[in-house]
Amino acid sequence: MHVAVCALILGMMMTVSSAMGQEKTWAIAIHGGASNIARDLSEEKQAVYKQGLTEALAVGQKILADGGTSLDAVEATVRVLEDNPLFNAGRGAVFNIDGFHQLDACIMDGSTLACGSLACVTRIKNPITAARRLMETGDHNFLAGEGADEFAIQQGCEEVPNSYFYSKSRFQALQAFQKQNDLPVLTSPSYGFPDKTVSMNSPSFEAMAEVGNTVGCVALDVHGNLASATSTGGRTGKRVGRVGDSPIVGGGTLADRQVAVSCTGTGEEFIRHRIAATISFRVEYLHESLEQATGYCINDVLKKGDGGLISVDKTGNISVPYNSGSMSRGVADSSGRFDVSIWEQPLP
């Protein structure tokens, strides 16, 4: 009897210990773009910008902490960033060379490898949601131009005029680009100046051209699934029809059963070197840690100044390296961590 009781107690202790050791975890990382933000950026502007990052990160954090899916978390988080004119995604997107906006987005479910990419959309308020609708239809992986706009509208995505994406500082950035490259300088966007625009006098809007860039989010949920999402307005002064790395699976965005990655920077370089896919390959086949794989891509493959990325692996490790002057980013996980930064600071 004594032996039986001891065995029962030992078995219960092993069960509890096992359950504790298998505690489900989640992790999330976001970026607001790689850039070269001057370190003398006013504290007021820094605070406004970090607040935008904090609000987005908190949305994804809550979804994951409540047991939600990584796919829901990355979409909802990127939507917040798309709606914030501080960032070069959705509202506040940069201008192309002809003076209007063309947006790209991609979302990917690591558990199924399902993905949806859109490029050169002009009328969709939240391209990341349209990308998810495309992913869920399962018919095509990638749509571009007018066909992408029409698909999104048919799927019930909110339609807006191209002028919705306007911001004064982004247009001024286009004019500066044209002047620097000895190109004819536009006096107004191709659609004219919007009749009603948000005031550009607040520090949040004044900071736009200085700080905000491509946005992205990667996440691991408590179910063990990874997801990634990236959204962008591209490069100021880009040619009409230019597509960067953000909507390219394996270039600027990837999620599989090993890692989730979202990149930001010089898109052409991330495409040429298949950065997101290379990270996954090195983790799976070379058995490198996430930090080793991402560090190799950023420091040994890309040139200094090309940009950075955010990533998370299947065990919840986060890596957010960059080789540009700055990369706005944020991380949170089930340990209680919650950090946002523009420059180095303590983020990994």
N, C-alpha and C positions, 0 to 999 in steps of 0.2 A: 504494500500500500504506500509506504513511504517513498519507494522508488518511483511508483506510478505518479504520485503527486509532484515529485521533483521534476519528472519528465514533462508533466503537463505545464508546470510553471515555466520551465525552460523553453518549452515550445511557444508559450504565450509571449515570453520575452523576445524570442527570435522573430516572431511575427511583428511585434511592435517595432523592433529595431529595423526590420526590413522595410516596413511601411515608412518609417522616418527617413531611411536612406533613399527611398524612391519618391520623396516629396517632389511634386510637380513644380517646375519652374517656368518662368517666361522672361523674355528680354526684348527690348526694342531700341532702335537707334534711328535718328532722323538727321537730315542735313538740309541746310538752306543755301548750299552752294559753295564751291571753292572760288576764291577770289584773292585780291591783294588789298585788303582793307587796311588803311593806314591806322597805326596804333594810336594816333592822336585823335581818332574819332571821338567826338564829345561823349561824355558819360550819359548825357540825356539821350543821344541817339542810340548808344549801346543798350541802354535800358529798354527803349522802345523795341529794338530789334530782338533782344533776348526775351522780351515778353511774348513776342510773336512765336518764337521757338517753344517757349514754355507752354503756351496755350495749345499748340499742336501736339506736343509730346504728351501732355496730360490727357488728351483725348484717347490716344492709342494706349497709354498706360492703363486707363480705366477699363477699356474693353478687355485687355489681357488679364488684368487683375480679377475681373468678374468672370473669367473663364471663357471669354469670347475667342473667336478664331483670329489667327494671324492675318488672314486675308481681309477680314472686316477691319482690323486695326490699321493696316497699312493704307487701305482706301480712305477710311475716315480721317486719318492723320494728314494725308496728302490733300484731301479736300480742304481742310482748314488752311493749309499753306497756299493752296490755289486761290482761296478767297481773300487772302491777305495781300494787299498791293505792295507790300515791302519786298515780295519775292518775284523772281522771274518765272512765274508759272501761273496760268489762269490770269486773273486780274493783276495788272502790273507787268505783263509780259513785255519783252523788248520788241522793238520794231525791226522789220526786215528792210532791205535796201529801198523798196518801193513805198515804205511808209505805212505798212499795216502789220498785223500780227498773225503768225502761223504757229500753232502749238502742237507739241508732241507728248505722248504719254505711254507708259507700259505698266502692266501689272502681271504678276506671275505667282501661281500657287505651287509651292515646292512639293506638296504631297502628291500631286497628280501630273505636274509639269504643264498644266494648262496655262495658257498665256493669252494676253490680248494687247495689241499695240496699235496706236493711231499716230499718224503723222500729218502735219500741215492742216490741222483743223482750224477753222476760223470763226465758228459760230456756237461752240459748245462751252458752256460756263465752267463745267468741271470735266476736263478730258479724262481724268483718271477713272471716273465712274463710267464714262463711255467705253474706256478700254476694258473695264471689268465686264460690261454687258457683252462686248464682243467675245471675250474669253468664255463667258457662260453659254453663248449660243453654240460654240464648238464648231462652227462652219468654217471660219477663217481665223487666222492668227493676227493678220496685219491688214489694215486699211489705211489709205492715204487720200488727202485732198477732199474734193467735194463728196466722193463716195463715203468717206469716213463721217463727214458732217451729216449726210443724209441718213446713214445707218443710225447714228446716235439719236437723231431727232425721232426716227421711227421707233426707237427703243424707249422713248419718253424722257430722254435727257433734256435738261433745260437749255433752251436756245437763247442766245443773246446776240445783239449786233456786235460787229468787230470793234466798234468804238467803246464797248464795255471795258475792254482791256487797256484803254488809254491811261497814261499817266504823264504828267508834264515832264518829270525828270527823265523818263525813258525816251521821250521824244527829243529832249535836249541832248541826250546821249547819242541818238542817231545823227543829229545835226553835227555834233562834234566829230563823230566817226566820218561823216561825209567830207567835212572840212579837212580833216587830217589826211584823207586819202584823195584829195583833189577831185572830189566828185561834186556834182550839182547838189546844193543844199536845199532840201525841201523847206518850204515856209509853213506847211501844215501837213498833217497826216493825209493819206489818200482819201479818207472819208471826211476830211475837214475836222475842225475842232468840235468836240461834243458840245451841245448846248448847255448841258448841266454836268459839271465835273466837281469832284471832291476838292476841297481847298488844298492847295499845295503848301500852305504856310506852316503846318505842324511839323515837328521834328521827324515824325514817322515818315511822312512823304518826302521830306527833304533828304532823308537817308537812303531812299530807294536806289538811285543810280550808284551810290557808293557801296552798297552792301549786298542786297538781295540777288540771288542767282537761282539756278536749277534747284528743285527740291526733291527729296526722296525719303523713303521709310523702309526699314527692314524689321522683321519681327519673328520671334519664336513664341508659340502659344503653349498652354499647359497640356495640350494634346500631342505635343511633339512635332507640330507642323510649322514649316517656315514659309514666309511670303515676302515679296519685294514689290515696291511701286516707285516709279520715277515720273516726274512731270516737268516740262520746261517750255519756255518761249524761245529757246535757242540762243543764238548769238546776235548781238546788235549789228545791224547792217548786213546780215546774212543774205545770200541770194534767195530769190523767191523759189520755194520748193526744196530748199536745203533740209536735209534730215541729219540730225546728230546721233549720238550714241544712246540717248535716253530711251528711245523705243526699240532699240536693237537688243534682242535677247542674246545674252552672251557677250555683248559689247558693254553697254552701260547698265543693264538690268539682268538679274538672274535670281531664281530661287529653285532649289532642288532639295534632295533629302539630306544634303551635306551642309549647304550654306545658303544665305540670302545676301545679295549684294546690290547696292545702288551707287552709281558713280556720278561724278560732277567734275567739269573742267573742259579741256579741249576735246570735244567729242570725237573728232577725226582720229586722234591718237588712241583713244579708248577702243574705237572700232578696229583700227589696224592691228592692235595687239590683243584683241579679244580678252580684255582685262577681266570682266566678270567671270567668263568661262574658265580662264586660266587659274583663277583663284580656286574654283571648285575642283578642277583637275588636280591641282597640287595638293589639296587637302585629301581628296579621295585616293589618288594613285601614288603620290609621293609620301603620303601620311604626314604631311606638314601640319603644324598648328595653324589656326586661322591667322594669328599674328605673323607667323613666318611667311605664309602665302601672300597675304596682303602687303606685307613689307617688301617682299621681293618685287611685286608688280609696281608699287609706287616708287620705290627707291632704285631698283635695278633695271626695270623695263622702260618706264616712262621718263621723260626728261623733266628736270626741275622746272616747276611752274605749270606743269600740265594739269594738276588738280588733285583730287582725292576721292575717297569712297567711304561708305559705311557698310558694315557687314556683321552678321551674327551667324554662329554655327549651331548644329543640332543639339549641343549641350548648353547653349546659352552664353558662350563666350562672345564678346563684342570687340571689334577692332575698327578704328576710324582714322586711318592714316591719311596724310596729304603731303604734297611737296610744293604747294603754292604758298603765298604769303599768309593766307588764312583759310579756314573752312568752318563756317558756322555749323554747329551740330549739337545734338543732345542725346543722352542715353538714359535709360531707366531699366530696372529689372526687379525681380521678385524679392531680392534681398533688401529692398528699400532705397536703392540708389536712384537718384534723380539729379542729373547735371546738364547744364547747357553752357556752351562756350563759343567764342569766335576765334580765339587764338589758342595757344597750347593749353595752359592751365592743367588741371589734373586728369583730363580725359585721356583714355588710352589712344 
